[in-house]
C-alpha cells in the first residue's frame, strides 16, 4: 500500500508537513500506535483512502466544470481569437523590424492596394498592427505590449476597451485608427476637450504621418475652409462638441460650399476617448445651435416681473402643519428647561393659511409647470387671453423666467462681474473670486473656452509645490498631474515667454489663447548659461514679421524637430546653415538645453512634494455619479505617487433636495445644539447614506437616458430621411435634383 512506508517510520522521526495536511498527519500518528493488522487499523486506513479518493474526485469534477464553462462561454472564444491575433503579430515582428523606414512607410500603399484587390481589413489586421507597433517604436520610442494589441483589436471590433491607469490607451488608439484609415473613408478620434485632441494629434499623429497617412485637427475658432481640409484627412482628431456642431451646421447649410464634412457619408469609423464621459455625462446635454436674436427680446424683462408675482407651491396644508409640529417637538427635546412656555397644541396656525399654488417645480430635471391658478394670474398680468397664442406668444418667456428664478442663484449658478451676469461652472469661478479676495494665487481649470486654451499649462503646474488649482468635474480628466511639474510644458512656456516678444508684435487674443497662468508663489526654474546664450542668440534674429499664431507654430515645429534629432545633429545643422542663420534648428537646440534644466528642476521639486505628502484633492460637493467622484479622487496617488483626498459635503446642497433626501431636520437639530457650523459630521453611516443617494441619482439619470434613446430611435428615422434628402439636393446635379423634386411632388399629390 502506498501509505505503508510512512507507517513503518518511528513516531519520533521528523516529517515535513504543510499546514493543510495537519489533520492527515495526526491521523497517521494515531494509526502507528495500533497493531498493523488490527481490525481498527484496517478500518481507519480504509477511511483514509476513501477520504483521499473523494477529495481527488471532487477536485477533478470542479476542474472539469470550470473548463466546460469556459469552453461553452462566448468570452472564451473571443479571448482565444484575440490571443491568436497577438501570436500572429508577434510572429511578424522580426520580419517587420528588418524593414527600413522607407520600406515601412511603403507598407501603407501596399495595404491599400490589397484592399482594392478584394482583401478585407481582417486579412491584413495582424500585419497592419505589426507595422504600427514598429512605427511607434521608431518614432515615439514606445512598443505596443500584448495587452495593447488586444485593446486595439477590441476597438476595431466596435467595442469598449476599458484599460487601467498606465496601460497606455492613447497608444492603443493608433492601431485601430491606422487599420480603418486604410480604406480612405476617414477616421475620427474623439476626445473630451481641445487640449487632448491637440496633444494626441501632435503626439500619436506622428506615427500616422510616419506611415504616410494625413492627420487633421479640429479646434475651436477654425474657419470653414480649415475644417473642410482637416476633415478630408485620413485621420482627424477633434472633441465631441466640435464634431457634433459641425454635423448640425452641415445639415443647416444652404449650399454645398458651406459643407465641411465628408458627404454623403460623414461618419464611417470613430474612436472615442473617455467614452464614459462623452456618451454618458455629456450625452445628457443636447447640442443646440442658437438662431439670430429674436425681435421679442423685450419680452424677457416683462416675463421676469410676472415670474416674481407667481408663488411656488411645494407642500400641502397637512404637510405644512406636520412640519411645524415636528419642529416644535425637536425644539422641546433640545431645550427641556423652556417647555413650560410652549404648548404642542397651540402651535402656529399660520401654516394652515396655504396660498394658491401658481406653479410647481421638479428639481430632478430642472423643470417648472404652471397650474391653472398660475396661468390665470399670468394672463391677467400680461393682458392676454392665451399664453400660447401663436400671434402673441408669452408661454415660453414666462416658463424661462420661472426657471431663472428657481434654478439660477447668484454666486451659485452665476456671478455678477462688471455689471454683467456670467454663468459659472460648478462653483469654480465663485471659489476663484473667494481666493482672489484673500489674495491667494491659484489657477482655474474648467470647460470654459478661455480656460481650456490654457489647460495644458495649468495641468503642467498643478503638481508643483504651493500650486492651487480649481478644477471642475468635466475638466482635467484624461491627464496625469506630474508631481514637481511637467518639464516639457515648462520648457515650452520658457521658450514662448522668451521668444514670442521678438518674433511677433501682435498681442495674444484672450478668447483664443486664454488668460495667462498664475506664476505667483511657484519657484522659478533656473536656466543654465548655455540655454540663456541660445535664447539670446535666437532673439537677435530679425523677426516681428509673423503673426502670433505663426510664431507659436514656428516654436511648436522646432520642438518637434528636437524630438527627432539629438543635440549633436542639431548643432551640426546650425553650423552648416550658419550663413542662413537658421531659426528652426536654433530654437530646437535652445529647447533641448532648456528642457534639461527643467527636468532637473522638476525632479528636485517633485521629490520635495512627495516628501510633503503629494497631491491633495479637496471635493466641495458630491456629483450625481460616483464614477466622476472616483475619477477626481484618482488624480491623487497615481502610479505610486503619494496623495490624499478629502470630500466636504453640505447638508444643504441642491442634490439632497433634488432626490427628496430630507436633511432639514438634521440642520435644525445641529443648529440648536451648537452654533459652530465648522463641526464635521463623519461616520460610516453617513457615508452609506451618501452612497445610497448617488445610487438613486444614477438610476434616475439612467432612466432618462434610456427614455431619450427610445424616443430618439423614432425621430432618427425621420431625421435621417430629411438629412439624406437635403444632402442629395445640395450635392447632386440638376437632373437628380429635378427627379427628386418630381418624386416628392407625386408622393404629396392626393389620390384621384
Secondary structure, DSSP 8 states (H G I E B T S, - for coil): -TTHHHHTS-TTS-----GGGHHHHHHHHHHHTS-TT-HHHHHHHHHHHHHHHHHHHHHHHHHHHHHHHHHHSHHHHHHHHHHHHHHHHHHHHHHHHTS-HHHHHHHHHHHHHHHHTT--HHHHHHHHHHHHHHHHHHHTS----HHHHHHHHHHHTT------TTS-HHHHHHHHHHHHHTTSS-EEEEESSHHHHHHHHHHTHHHHHHTT--EEE--TT--HHHHHHHHTSSEEEEEHHHHHHHHHHHTT-SSGGG--S-SS---SEEEETTHHIIIIIGGGS------S--TTTTHHHHHHHHHHHS-B----HHHHHHHHHHHHHHHHHH-GGGGGG--SSS--GGGG------EEEETTTTEEEE-HHHHHHHHHHHT-S-TT-SSS--HHHHHHHHHHHHH--BTTTEEEETTEEEE-STTHHHHHHHHHHTT---EEESSSHHHHTTHHHHHHHHTSTT--EEE-TTSSTTS---TT--HHHHHHHHHHHHHHHHHB-----HHHH------TTS------HHHHHHHHHHHTSS---B-HHHHHHHHHHHHHHHHHS-HHHHHHHHHHTTTTT-HHHHHHHHHHHHHHHHHHHHHHHHHHHHHHT-EEEEE-S--S-HHHHHHHHTTSSGGG--EEEEE---TT-HHHHHTT---HHHHHHHHHH---TT-----HHHHHHHHHHHHHHHHHHHHHHHHHHHHHHHHHHHHHHHHHHHHHHHHS-HHHHHHHHHHHHHHHS---
